[in-house]
Amino acid sequence: MPEITITLPDGSERKVEAGTTAGELATQIGRGLAKAAVIAVIDDVERDLVTPLHDGARVGIITEDSERGLYTIRHSTAHVLAQAVLDLFPGATFGIGPPVENGFYYDFELPDGGTFTPDDLDRIDARMREIIKEKQPFIRDEIPSEQARVVFKDHKYKLEIIDGQADDPTSVTIPASVFLNGGSAAIQVATRVVPNTRTVTITATSGGQARSATLTLQPPTIATVAANPTSTISPSTVPVTVTLTAPLPSATTATVACTGQGLTCPTSVSLSGSTASFNVTTSDVPTARTGTITVTFNGVATSGTLDIQPLAVESMIVSPATIRAGVSSSFTMQLNRASTSGLTFSFASSDPTVVFAPAAVTFTAGQITKLVTINSAAPQSVSKTVTITATANRSTPFGTSVITKTATIAVNP
């Protein structure tokens, strides 16, 4: 069986057999992870655990103890609730049943204007437990709208959703009545997540007279787009977290765009719950620059920035920093990351008659530190401070750059 390579959230790569599913990957990583797994994120898109992986896929496993995992469990439990009600109440129909911050809900319409009683709730609870014990699989099935109309032909609210005509009447919950004391009363309304901006009319009737007020509801928007860390040494892979102002009732897609030389990002990200994440990559750049990551959702663009740093000499430390003339010393050069190819530095002394360094040293691929010996000339009559300058020229996909670093050494008679 041929093998494919996938990348885990920590950036490590793993080889698996072609055809391996996300759930099977979780099992290979560990039994504990497999037991806690709820869904997978493949190339920044949420997928079922039965989804086969492809070569080069970026794969993360969402577990039940995470915020996104809890969101999925609540969504699944809402479906169990819908099945239980339709089983127990023939002729009942339903609307939407999204997860919310503290649980989930589902809107039902019972035949002949019926309502649920406390005894009904106990029956529904018992039926839900029976369904869970049956271990019915949750299967995501994406079908054309024409086929969906056939599936939901007896459920008018679902047909409205399919046809895009739904005006969610459950966006706002208000009390059925209020007691007027002294001619006025205050009421509280509870709002639920809406997919788009809408205006709800609240009408109060007393003594045959009606008065109305309107309330405009805004859907969740993106609060922040944040790279972590906010500064990186190129080339690199950096995770980005998108935070929303409120949990979304269902998964949706936002567009992603990156600006700035050397910064690459996916074209979209799946939003669900109150957070989402994806990775951006940086290419080797010749000079420092700042890239911008923009996520657009519901027509609103929200941006974050990422500082991209080039390969550089992080430090050049002389030890000992003070010597007598005629004695040698050394300095340690350290790069801010390992070079991916050979990098040669040449050296210049501000006074080569007093202190001189080798003509050049080379960092081999993967090397990050180098010890360089420097020598001083014969005894001098006065103390002198000499500066050693290291210089290297390098090429990147976006141009050439010059890396320089200096260090000083004092030479006493």
Buried (B, 14 or more C-beta within 10 A) or exposed (E): EEEBEBBBEEEEEBEBEEEBBBBBBBBBBEEEBBEBBBBBBBBBBBBBBBBBBEEEBBBBBBBBEBEBBBBBBBBBBBBBBBBBBBBEBEEBBBBBBBBBEEEBBBBBBBEEEEEEEEEBEEBBEEBBEEBEEEEEEBEEEEEEEEEBBEEBEEBEBBBBBBEEEBEBEEBBEBEEEEEEEEEEEEEEEEBBBBBEEBEBEEEBEEEEEEEEEEBEBEBBEBBBBBBEEEEBBBBBBBBBBBBBEBBBBEBBBBEBBBEBBBBEBBEBBBBBBBBBBBBBBBBBBBBEBEBBBBBBBBEEEBBBBBBBBBBBBBEBEBEEEEBEBEEEBBBBBEBEBBBEEEBEBBBBBBBEEBBBBEEEBEBEEEEEEBEBEBBBBEEBEEEBBBEBBBBBEBEBEBEEBEBEBEBBBBBBE
